[in-house]
């Protein structure tokens, strides 16, 4: 698995390749194409796209070329803004586009290839901005709900699609319109973005969003985020340019040699890399240089798109030689069928690739049939999985089901868990479940635990020894796919993921202490900020430094390498860089950086250490890079933002509030916006800091007694009015704190409704990783559960933590994104040796302003109140 609108003059390109209806079972799969490209639109408010029609025509020419795909001319619908008599185009009206989609959707069979390319402009079709439309030639912004091609229109047609070979290329700017004369809402993407192309798997559908699988055999290419223009080159768009080059054969790279076929996977790897490189090379602005393409695919989507004519002749020659060997009875039918499959297409598994080499040697006369047979036998022997290994895998899966059965918040059947584990494993490696295994799965409910163990072992054994299931991956995949059926918060963390999870939970790691990101425009890793007090901070690494080279003399475990490892960061992902930079505390690493204002690269030798990540933040940094919590010194209003509930968050918050309280606090703002939660103990301790002896939270497990957590008077800060800010990303632990403060009338809750996660997860070590599963629900002091998933999720239902009456202030998605960026920027430790660049447009935090105004009014009211006389 991979890896995730318009105005007057916009553009579309829909490329669909479909099949003929009601053909014989052995009929050759068909290809049908629909291309839509529009340079100019009826409505001048829709922005133009310079190369849309040229891109559509280029796709037409490629797809009809017999060297690449050879779609018959009569099977292509070309819809353009301006007529093209040579290619017999149609006008790209809303009616014609939908009609074309309807036509091909009705004809496409399961084995027919379906390509969709959309290049153009779009926009939100509703006032909320979360439902999109694609503009047609006759679309207008004002009447877009009636005359644009809505995402729902496309989904309605493609939901009828039987094809398991569907690929969409989407190059659409959903902000592709001018701001006037018609006012448009800001476009935003929800969890169902581009669902019109990815579809939904009716057979594998689940209530849980984590298991809302795409329809089988679907692939999706995105030119960028969809919220900004895609870069144009001189003669075509960058996205189409890369797609065309890849389809012509440049993407034919999987395995040890080109096999003459361009597959979805190969094109995905090629497009993601090539668009990034070309954008960096040809982009004129920082935004253009940062353009990155994205590729998503569902299960079973490893199909062929086009042929690579550079090698098809050689492939054909070898296939003919193989056929001659079969005709001469030198090889049997089984070998001929197997060889044809391997010679036609590069296999994924290394053992199969080695077998392909042997077939090539066989047909080229470099290997006798006798020697080939020996080599083949040796390869297959090496692919066999020992029965003991298969049973060890089965035993671990069964052990995990026992734990889940005993402790999960709801009753779950072991047979269901085993079913999900087996089907999930086969789905992940894109293999069909064998008929005998599938039949056994249908009878799981009547099986005993030993019988289910044997079935798991048999299912694993049939997959054999292979690199995509080696090193514990078979167990990791099975557990993750199995637990994904339960709820969004239940999963299995493999050892690598666990290491990252522990960093988040503990808010600490071992490294040099920098935040980094990919600077695509400069092809290096950029230091966002050093972390206060870290080794990098003490050595003088500053924000904006470009790390160009990493030099390691020891590995992550502290073992000396045979020779120094000198690693260029060009093209390196942030995750890969982190793996190289982090390591055992006390070990040294060198980084070479380019710094603005420096004449030459700077080399820093830094000793790694344990780094504590700050989770208790103020509203800005002072001259010593520490946090300033006094947001309004005149009124003595303090502000603290808690980013997550880690192990040391309570300690740090207590220190900060204690110090502030000694200096005098007249009002206090606790900002929990964007706080995803964390440790239950941390949330309870922090709640107890601010309430008297009221109830904090009640935990109710499926089995056993409920657990109540009351507050205690001792050590509580009760002497100042308080506001707690929350929004839709405030979840779990932050909701426990907010609900506690609200129900105990200790603070006014302001902002937006919180996320609505009312469950508690337990973490248990398992096989080097950890099982994380929901064990209980939590209930706020008022006796209510805030879980959104236990309702239908409608706005008028009672879920989440709602702001107090009169204090709801909802932000647009654009404002919310700006708030997130503003908060993140406040964490950066700025360079003090150079004059800061021109500041970004001042951002006004409306929700924080509301909190400040409320507290100021409370302080004024208190000041006016007459003092009580003694006695």
GISULWO-V208843 format. One record per residue. PHI is phi in whole degrees, 0 to 359 (999 if undefined). PSI is psi in whole degrees, -180 to 180 (none if undefined). OMEGA is omega in radians with two decimals (999 if undefined). Layout:
PHI | PSI | OMEGA
PHI | PSI | OMEGA
//
This chain:
999 | 136 | 3.05
279 | 132 | -3.09
40 | none | 999
999 | none | 999
999 | -91 | -3.08
213 | 174 | 3.01
218 | -153 | -2.96
308 | -48 | -2.99
241 | 81 | -3.10
240 | -175 | -3.01
214 | 146 | 3.07
231 | 152 | 2.87
218 | 112 | 3.08
251 | 123 | 3.08
241 | 114 | -3.12
238 | 135 | 3.08
239 | 118 | -2.97
232 | 180 | -3.06
240 | 164 | 3.11
284 | 148 | -3.13
282 | 153 | 2.96
50 | 54 | 3.09
265 | 166 | 3.07
295 | 155 | -3.05
300 | -31 | -3.10
262 | 13 | -3.12
291 | 149 | 3.12
291 | 131 | 3.11
304 | 144 | -3.08
255 | 163 | 3.09
230 | 130 | 3.09
232 | 142 | -3.04
231 | 136 | 2.99
234 | 122 | 3.13
240 | 133 | 3.12
231 | 124 | 3.10
220 | 131 | -3.07
225 | 123 | 3.10
271 | -39 | -3.09
234 | 145 | -3.09
243 | 161 | 3.13
299 | -39 | -3.08
264 | 122 | -3.12
292 | -12 | 3.12
283 | -18 | 3.10
275 | 126 | -3.09
290 | 146 | 3.13
281 | 161 | 2.98
236 | 118 | -2.95
297 | -37 | -2.97
247 | 15 | -3.03
299 | -50 | -3.10
291 | -37 | 3.09
296 | -40 | 3.11
295 | -41 | 3.13
296 | -42 | 3.13
293 | -38 | 3.12
296 | -40 | 3.07
295 | -41 | 3.10
302 | -49 | -3.09
296 | -39 | -3.14
292 | -47 | -3.03
289 | -25 | 3.10
272 | -12 | 3.14
288 | 125 | -3.08
295 | -22 | 3.12
290 | -24 | -3.06
250 | -55 | 3.13
223 | -42 | 3.05
74 | 39 | 3.08
291 | 132 | 3.14
296 | 142 | -3.07
303 | -36 | -3.11
289 | -10 | -3.14
260 | 8 | 3.14
248 | 130 | 2.99
256 | 111 | 3.10
255 | 114 | -3.11
247 | 119 | -3.06
232 | 163 | 3.05
286 | -37 | 3.09
246 | 141 | -3.06
294 | 148 | 3.06
229 | 98 | -3.05
295 | -36 | -3.11
300 | -40 | -3.10
261 | 3 | 3.08
56 | 57 | -3.10
280 | 162 | 3.01
248 | 164 | 3.08
284 | 134 | -3.04
275 | 63 | 3.07
275 | 164 | 3.09
304 | -45 | -3.10
298 | -45 | -3.10
291 | -36 | 3.14
295 | -49 | -3.13
295 | -37 | 3.12
297 | -41 | 3.12
296 | -43 | 3.11
297 | -43 | 3.13
298 | -41 | -3.10
296 | -50 | -3.08
287 | -32 | 3.12
296 | -31 | 3.12
282 | -19 | -3.07
258 | -23 | -3.02
289 | 131 | 3.06
261 | 176 | -3.04
299 | -35 | -3.07
265 | 7 | -3.13
271 | 140 | 3.14
282 | 135 | 3.14
230 | 115 | 3.10
250 | 138 | 3.08
232 | 119 | 3.03
240 | 125 | 3.11
237 | 117 | 3.13
233 | 115 | -3.11
169 | -150 | -3.10
243 | 160 | 3.11
201 | -176 | 3.13
191 | 169 | 3.09
289 | 141 | -3.11
260 | -13 | 3.13
240 | 167 | -3.06
291 | -28 | 3.11
289 | -21 | 3.09
81 | 9 | -3.07
251 | 7 | 3.04
237 | 129 | -2.94
254 | 161 | 3.01
220 | 157 | 3.11
248 | 126 | -3.07
284 | 136 | 3.02
262 | 176 | -3.08
300 | -32 | -3.09
260 | 15 | -3.12
282 | 153 | 2.99
229 | 151 | -3.14
296 | -44 | -3.07
297 | -41 | -3.08
253 | 27 | -3.05
301 | -28 | 3.11
294 | -19 | -3.12
253 | -35 | -3.00
242 | 7 | 3.01
259 | 165 | 3.10
271 | 102 | -3.11
289 | 151 | 3.06
304 | -35 | 3.12
295 | -33 | 3.09
295 | -43 | 3.13
294 | -44 | -3.13
297 | -39 | 3.14
300 | -38 | 3.13
282 | -44 | -3.06
284 | -17 | 3.03
295 | -20 | 3.11
275 | -7 | -3.02
291 | 128 | 3.10
267 | -18 | -3.05
300 | 139 | 3.01
253 | 22 | 3.09
223 | 74 | -3.05
239 | 132 | -3.13
222 | 130 | -3.14
244 | 136 | 3.05
247 | 113 | -3.01
243 | 114 | 3.05
235 | 78 | -3.04
231 | 132 | 3.02
262 | 109 | -3.11
279 | 13 | 2.96
240 | 36 | -3.00
272 | 46 | -3.11
214 | 157 | 3.06
277 | 162 | -3.05
284 | -15 | -3.10
219 | 159 | 0.17
276 | -24 | -3.13
274 | 132 | 3.12
282 | 135 | -3.12
239 | 142 | 3.06
287 | 161 | 3.09
289 | 130 | 3.11
288 | 137 | 3.10
223 | 155 | 3.14
246 | 130 | 3.06
263 | -163 | -3.10
290 | -17 | -3.11
258 | 23 | 3.12
302 | 134 | 3.11
61 | 21 | 3.11
296 | -21 | 3.12
299 | -26 | 3.14
259 | -37 | -3.12
283 | -26 | 3.14
66 | -168 | 3.11
220 | 143 | -3.11
277 | 104 | -3.10
298 | -34 | -3.11
283 | -25 | -3.07
244 | 17 | -3.09
293 | 146 | 3.14
218 | 154 | 3.12
297 | -33 | -3.06
287 | 133 | -3.13
299 | -31 | -3.12
295 | -24 | -3.13
250 | 15 | 3.09
282 | 77 | -2.99
289 | 149 | 3.03
289 | 160 | 3.08
299 | 148 | -3.12
296 | 146 | 3.09
71 | 35 | 3.12
244 | 139 | 3.07
224 | 147 | -3.07
221 | 127 | 3.05
248 | 129 | 3.09
244 | 134 | -3.13
292 | -33 | 3.12
195 | -155 | -3.09
290 | -18 | -3.09
89 | 0 | -3.11
245 | 15 | 3.08
206 | 162 | -3.13
295 | 149 | 3.03
271 | 146 | -3.08
293 | 134 | 3.05
258 | 137 | 2.98
268 | -172 | -3.06
296 | -41 | -3.03
245 | -15 | -3.14
204 | 173 | 3.06
283 | 149 | -3.09
299 | -38 | -3.10
294 | -49 | 3.13
296 | -38 | 3.12
302 | -46 | -3.13
291 | -41 | 3.12
301 | -47 | -3.11
298 | -46 | -3.13
297 | -41 | 3.12
295 | -44 | -3.13
293 | -25 | 3.13
283 | -10 | 3.07
137 | -15 | -3.11
296 | -24 | -3.13
274 | -5 | -3.09
284 | 81 | -2.98
228 | -6 | -3.05
290 | 139 | 3.11
87 | -162 | -3.02
272 | -7 | 3.12
198 | 166 | 3.06
289 | 140 | -3.13
249 | 2 | 3.10
90 | 3 | -3.13
233 | 138 | 3.04
256 | 113 | -3.11
262 | 167 | 3.11
302 | -45 | -3.12
299 | -46 | -3.13
297 | -44 | 3.14
295 | -37 | 3.11
300 | -48 | 3.12
298 | -42 | -3.09
293 | -47 | -3.07
295 | -46 | -3.12
301 | -39 | -3.13
283 | -46 | -3.00
289 | -39 | 3.12
298 | -41 | 3.12
299 | -45 | -3.10
293 | -44 | -3.13
292 | -38 | 3.12
297 | -42 | 3.12
296 | -34 | -3.08
281 | -43 | -2.99
254 | -13 | -3.13
296 | 139 | -3.12
264 | -26 | 3.12
246 | 164 | 3.11
300 | -39 | 3.13
297 | -43 | 3.12
293 | -40 | -3.12
293 | -23 | -3.10
269 | 5 | -3.11
298 | 132 | 3.09
227 | 138 | 3.09
272 | 158 | 3.14
230 | 148 | -3.07
226 | 130 | 3.11
231 | 144 | 3.08
214 | 150 | 3.10
260 | 179 | 3.14
297 | 145 | 3.08
74 | 21 | -3.06
252 | 37 | -3.12
260 | 48 | -3.03
265 | 169 | -3.10
273 | 139 | 3.10
258 | -54 | -3.12
218 | 174 | 3.09
258 | 153 | 3.07
255 | 100 | -3.02
298 | -17 | -3.11
295 | -25 | -3.08
233 | -1 | -3.08
297 | -33 | -3.13
296 | -42 | -3.14
293 | -40 | 3.11
297 | -44 | 3.14
298 | -41 | 3.14
299 | -44 | -3.12
292 | -38 | 3.11
296 | -38 | 3.10
294 | -39 | 3.09
294 | -38 | 3.10
296 | -43 | 3.13
298 | -37 | 3.12
294 | -40 | 3.09
298 | -38 | 3.12
291 | -43 | 3.13
297 | -35 | 3.14
277 | 6 | 3.10
64 | 23 | 3.12
277 | -24 | 3.01
228 | 152 | -3.11
276 | 178 | -3.09
297 | -38 | -3.13
300 | -47 | -3.14
293 | -37 | 3.13
296 | -43 | 3.13
294 | -45 | 3.13
296 | -45 | -3.12
295 | -39 | 3.14
298 | -42 | -3.13
296 | -41 | -3.09
285 | -35 | -3.12
282 | -27 | 3.14
287 | -33 | -3.01
211 | 137 | 3.13
295 | 121 | 3.10
286 | 162 | -3.11
277 | -41 | -3.05
284 | 142 | -3.08
298 | -37 | 3.13
296 | -42 | 3.10
292 | -33 | 3.07
294 | -38 | 3.10
295 | -38 | 3.09
294 | -36 | 3.07
300 | -42 | 3.09
302 | -42 | -3.12
293 | -38 | 3.06
296 | -38 | 3.10
297 | -44 | 3.11
297 | -37 | -3.14
297 | -52 | -3.08
287 | -25 | 3.11
277 | -1 | 3.11
79 | 15 | -3.12
263 | -2 | -3.14
214 | 127 | 3.13
288 | 161 | 3.13
299 | -40 | -3.14
296 | -46 | 3.14
291 | -36 | 3.10
298 | -44 | -3.13
300 | -41 | 3.12
296 | -44 | 3.14
298 | -43 | -3.12
297 | -44 | 3.13
299 | -41 | 3.14
296 | -40 | 3.14
296 | -46 | -3.12
292 | -34 | 3.06
297 | -38 | 3.14
290 | -20 | -3.13
271 | -9 | -3.13
289 | 139 | 3.10
261 | 133 | 3.12
298 | 141 | -3.14
301 | -37 | -3.12
296 | -37 | 3.11
293 | -41 | 3.12
297 | -40 | 3.14
288 | -32 | 3.07
296 | -41 | 3.06
300 | -48 | -3.10
299 | -40 | -3.12
297 | -38 | -3.14
291 | -40 | 3.11
296 | -44 | 3.12
298 | -42 | 3.12
300 | -41 | 3.12
294 | -36 | 3.12
294 | -34 | 3.11
296 | -42 | 3.12
296 | -46 | -3.12
295 | -44 | 3.12
303 | -39 | -3.05
283 | -38 | -2.92
243 | -11 | -3.09
296 | 150 | -3.02
297 | -25 | 3.10
238 | 158 | 3.10
290 | 134 | 3.14
223 | 141 | -3.10
273 | 137 | 3.12
299 | -36 | -3.14
298 | -37 | 3.11
293 | -42 | -3.14
298 | -43 | 3.13
295 | -42 | 3.10
302 | -48 | -3.13
295 | -36 | -3.13
295 | -46 | -3.11
290 | -50 | -3.12
297 | -38 | 3.13
295 | -39 | 3.13
297 | -48 | -3.14
294 | -38 | 3.14
295 | -39 | -3.08
296 | -38 | -3.12
266 | 8 | 3.05
58 | 47 | 3.07
241 | 146 | 3.08
282 | 139 | 3.09
291 | 124 | -3.14
305 | 150 | -3.07
303 | -43 | -3.11
293 | -37 | 3.10
292 | -42 | 3.14
298 | -40 | 3.11
295 | -38 | 3.12
293 | -37 | 3.12
299 | -32 | 3.12
292 | -18 | -3.11
247 | 20 | -3.06
300 | -38 | -3.03
299 | -23 | -3.13
265 | 2 | -3.09
271 | 150 | 3.00
277 | 169 | -3.14
299 | -43 | 3.08
300 | -37 | 3.12
293 | -39 | 3.10
293 | -36 | 3.08
298 | -44 | 3.12
296 | -38 | 3.13
293 | -43 | 3.08
301 | -44 | -3.14
297 | -43 | -3.14
296 | -42 | 3.13
298 | -40 | 3.13
289 | -40 | -3.10
297 | -37 | -3.12
294 | -26 | 3.11
282 | -19 | 3.05
75 | -174 | 3.13
271 | 120 | -3.03
208 | 151 | -3.02
292 | -28 | -3.12
283 | -4 | 3.06
237 | 6 | -3.11
280 | 170 | 3.07
54 | 47 | 3.02
79 | -2 | -3.06
295 | -30 | -3.14
296 | -43 | 3.11
290 | -44 | -3.14
305 | -49 | -3.09
295 | -47 | -3.09
300 | -45 | -3.11
292 | -42 | -3.13
294 | -43 | -3.14
290 | -34 | 3.13
293 | -49 | -3.04
285 | -19 | 3.13
296 | -18 | -3.13
279 | -9 | -3.00
271 | -65 | 3.09
200 | 168 | -3.03
296 | -17 | -3.00
252 | 2 | 3.13
258 | 126 | -3.10
198 | -178 | 3.03
238 | 127 | 3.08
265 | 117 | 3.03
289 | 166 | -3.03
306 | -40 | -3.12
291 | -46 | 3.11
295 | -36 | -3.14
299 | -39 | -3.14
299 | -42 | 3.11
291 | -38 | 3.14
296 | -41 | 3.13
295 | -34 | 3.07
300 | -44 | -3.12
292 | -43 | -3.09
292 | -43 | -3.10
274 | -14 | -3.07
54 | 40 | 3.06
205 | 156 | 3.12
202 | 173 | 3.13
251 | 117 | -3.11
185 | -152 | -3.12
258 | -16 | 3.03
89 | 58 | 3.04
224 | 148 | 2.91
266 | 132 | -3.13
230 | 160 | 3.05
213 | 162 | 3.10
282 | 126 | 3.01
260 | 92 | -3.02
293 | -31 | -3.11
291 | -26 | -3.12
249 | -3 | 3.07
65 | 38 | -3.14
212 | 176 | 3.09
264 | 128 | -3.09
257 | 136 | 3.04
282 | 115 | 3.08
288 | -48 | 3.06
194 | 146 | 2.91
284 | 156 | 3.11
270 | 137 | -3.05
305 | 127 | 3.09
81 | 0 | -3.09
281 | 166 | 3.08
303 | -39 | 3.12
295 | -41 | 3.13
298 | -45 | -3.11
291 | -31 | 3.14
281 | -16 | 3.09
105 | 12 | 3.00
294 | 135 | -3.08
233 | 163 | 3.10
301 | 137 | -3.14
96 | -15 | 3.08
300 | 139 | 3.09
257 | 114 | 3.11
279 | 111 | -3.09
262 | -26 | -3.08
216 | 140 | 3.04
244 | 128 | -3.13
241 | 120 | -3.12
240 | 133 | 3.04
254 | -15 | 3.06
229 | 157 | 3.11
276 | -174 | -3.07
295 | -22 | 3.14
267 | 0 | 3.10
93 | 5 | 3.14
277 | 137 | -3.11
293 | 131 | 3.11
279 | 152 | -3.14
305 | -36 | 3.07
210 | 155 | -3.10
305 | 139 | 3.14
261 | 113 | -3.13
255 | 114 | -2.97
242 | 120 | 3.02
283 | 139 | -3.12
269 | 2 | -3.14
298 | 123 | -3.14
77 | 1 | -3.11
282 | 138 | 3.08
282 | 160 | 3.12
299 | -42 | -3.12
298 | -43 | 3.14
295 | -38 | 3.13
294 | -42 | 3.14
300 | -41 | -3.14
298 | -34 | -3.13
280 | -36 | -3.05
280 | -41 | 3.14
288 | 156 | 3.14
176 | -172 | -3.05
298 | 132 | 3.10
302 | 137 | -3.14
98 | -17 | 3.10
273 | 158 | -3.06
253 | 154 | 3.09
213 | 150 | 3.09
247 | 141 | 3.02
230 | 139 | 3.08
254 | 128 | -3.08
234 | 150 | 2.95
257 | 132 | -3.06
233 | 135 | 3.08
302 | 127 | 3.14
95 | -14 | 3.13
269 | 141 | -3.09
286 | -29 | -3.08
215 | 164 | 3.12
301 | 148 | 3.14
250 | 137 | 3.12
249 | 129 | -3.14
240 | 127 | 2.98
261 | 121 | -3.00
233 | 135 | 3.08
269 | 124 | 3.13
296 | 154 | 3.12
208 | 172 | 3.03
286 | 126 | -3.07
250 | 126 | 3.03
264 | 122 | 3.13
278 | 133 | 3.14
291 | 130 | 3.04
241 | -8 | 3.12
245 | 107 | -2.98
240 | 156 | 3.05
261 | -161 | -3.10
265 | -16 | 3.05
196 | 165 | 3.09
266 | 146 | 3.12
268 | -170 | -3.05
294 | -19 | 3.10
258 | 12 | 3.12
70 | 8 | 3.01
277 | 168 | -3.10
276 | 138 | 3.01
260 | 118 | -3.09
262 | -13 | -3.09
273 | 92 | -3.05
284 | -28 | 3.10
226 | 88 | -3.08
300 | -36 | -3.10
296 | -44 | 3.14
270 | -6 | -3.08
57 | 51 | 3.06
257 | 127 | -3.12
255 | 153 | -3.12
224 | 130 | 3.06
225 | 131 | 3.08
252 | 126 | 3.09
254 | 118 | -3.03
275 | -29 | 3.12
196 | 163 | 3.14
258 | 85 | -3.13
266 | -178 | -3.04
296 | -33 | -3.06
253 | 10 | -3.12
295 | -44 | 3.13
300 | -45 | 3.14
302 | -48 | -3.08
291 | -38 | 3.13
292 | -41 | 3.14
298 | -43 | 3.12
299 | -46 | -3.08
294 | -47 | -3.09
292 | -38 | 3.11
300 | -45 | -3.14
295 | -43 | 3.14
295 | -41 | -3.10
296 | -36 | 3.11
296 | -35 | -3.14
280 | -17 | 3.12
109 | 120 | 3.11
236 | 127 | 3.04
258 | -18 | 3.13
199 | 149 | -3.04
222 | 133 | 3.09
245 | 122 | 3.05
254 | 113 | -3.07
262 | 112 | 3.12
247 | 18 | 3.11
293 | 137 | -3.11
69 | 10 | 3.12
275 | 114 | -3.06
278 | -2 | -3.13
109 | -143 | -3.10
145 | -132 | -3.06
279 | 134 | 3.12
299 | -42 | -3.11
299 | -39 | 3.14
294 | -43 | 3.13
297 | -40 | 3.14
292 | -44 | 3.14
298 | -41 | -3.12
290 | -38 | 3.07
301 | -43 | -3.09
293 | -20 | 3.12
295 | -29 | -2.94
245 | -5 | 3.11
247 | 166 | 3.13
280 | -113 | -3.10
244 | 28 | 3.12
280 | 178 | 3.13
285 | 141 | 3.09
264 | -58 | -3.11
197 | 155 | 3.07
238 | 130 | 3.14
256 | 128 | -3.13
239 | 105 | 3.09
280 | 167 | 3.08
292 | -41 | -3.13
243 | 132 | 3.11
104 | 178 | -3.07
277 | 154 | 3.07
290 | 154 | -3.13
241 | 123 | 3.14
256 | 140 | 3.12
241 | 96 | 3.10
274 | 157 | 3.07
277 | 166 | 3.08
235 | 146 | -3.08
292 | -39 | -3.03
299 | 130 | 3.07
82 | 2 | -3.10
277 | 146 | 3.09
261 | 105 | -3.00
238 | 6 | -2.93
260 | 19 | 3.10
210 | 149 | 3.07
291 | 155 | -2.95
217 | 143 | 3.04
237 | 139 | 3.05
240 | 121 | -3.13
265 | 132 | 3.09
224 | 161 | 2.99
213 | -171 | -3.04
294 | -11 | 3.09
257 | 6 | 3.03
277 | 116 | -3.00
223 | 160 | 2.97
56 | -111 | -3.08
302 | -37 | 3.13
292 | -29 | 3.07
285 | -33 | 3.06
298 | -47 | -3.13
296 | -49 | -3.09
298 | -45 | -3.13
295 | -39 | 3.11
297 | -48 | -3.13
296 | -36 | -3.13
287 | -48 | -3.08
291 | -28 | 3.09
271 | 7 | 3.10
53 | 36 | 3.13
269 | -29 | -3.11
218 | 155 | 3.00
271 | 127 | 3.11
271 | 129 | -3.11
231 | 159 | 3.06
113 | -118 | -3.08
231 | 165 | 3.07
300 | 140 | -3.13
284 | 180 | -2.98
295 | -44 | -3.14
96 | 51 | 3.09
249 | 104 | -3.07
252 | 35 | -3.11
233 | 160 | -3.12
241 | 136 | -3.14
249 | 144 | 3.04
252 | 147 | 3.13
242 | 129 | -3.09
229 | 127 | 3.10
304 | 138 | 3.14
203 | 117 | 3.02
55 | 42 | 3.13
83 | -15 | 3.08
245 | -150 | 3.12
213 | 137 | 2.96
275 | 126 | 3.07
242 | 118 | -3.05
217 | 151 | -3.12
286 | 127 | -3.09
244 | -19 | -3.05
201 | 169 | 2.99
249 | 153 | 3.08
244 | 149 | -3.02
232 | 131 | -3.09
289 | 166 | -3.09
306 | -30 | 3.14
287 | -8 | 3.13
94 | 8 | -3.13
258 | 148 | 3.02
261 | 137 | -3.02
263 | 7 | -3.00
297 | 120 | 3.13
289 | -36 | -3.07
292 | -15 | 3.09
274 | -2 | 3.05
243 | -176 | 3.06
275 | -2 | 3.06
81 | 12 | -3.13
285 | 156 | -3.06
295 | -28 | -3.09
272 | 4 | 3.12
267 | 163 | -3.06
266 | 99 | 3.07
209 | 162 | -3.11
70 | -175 | 3.05
254 | 116 | -3.14
272 | 143 | 3.02
301 | 155 | 3.06
301 | 151 | -3.14
308 | 131 | 3.13
88 | -3 | -3.09
238 | 22 | 3.03
274 | 129 | 3.08
221 | 94 | -3.12
281 | 139 | 3.10
258 | 153 | 2.98
289 | 162 | 3.13
299 | -35 | 3.12
295 | -46 | 3.12
296 | -37 | -3.13
292 | -39 | 3.08
296 | -40 | 3.12
294 | -37 | 3.09
297 | -46 | 3.14
300 | -45 | 3.14
294 | -40 | 3.13
298 | -45 | 3.12
296 | -42 | -3.13
296 | -42 | 3.14
297 | -31 | -3.13
293 | -20 | -3.13
280 | -16 | -3.07
289 | 132 | 3.04
274 | 112 | -3.02
284 | 158 | 3.01
289 | 137 | -3.13
257 | -8 | -3.05
267 | -6 | 3.12
228 | 158 | 3.12
290 | 129 | -3.11
297 | 147 | 3.11
292 | 169 | -3.14
305 | 132 | -3.08
293 | 151 | 3.02
293 | 163 | 3.11
306 | 131 | -3.12
303 | 132 | 3.12
258 | 133 | 3.13
256 | 116 | 3.12
278 | 95 | -3.03
297 | -38 | -3.12
290 | -40 | 3.09
293 | -38 | 3.10
298 | -38 | 3.10
298 | -43 | -3.14
296 | -43 | 3.14
297 | -44 | -3.12
296 | -40 | 3.11
298 | -48 | -3.09
294 | -39 | 3.10
298 | -40 | 3.12
293 | -37 | 3.10
296 | -41 | 3.14
293 | -42 | 3.12
296 | -41 | -3.14
296 | -42 | 3.13
296 | -39 | -3.12
293 | -32 | -3.12
280 | -20 | -3.09
295 | 136 | -3.13
292 | 142 | 3.14
289 | 143 | 3.12
279 | 137 | 3.12
276 | 144 | 3.11
291 | 150 | 3.09
86 | none | 999
//
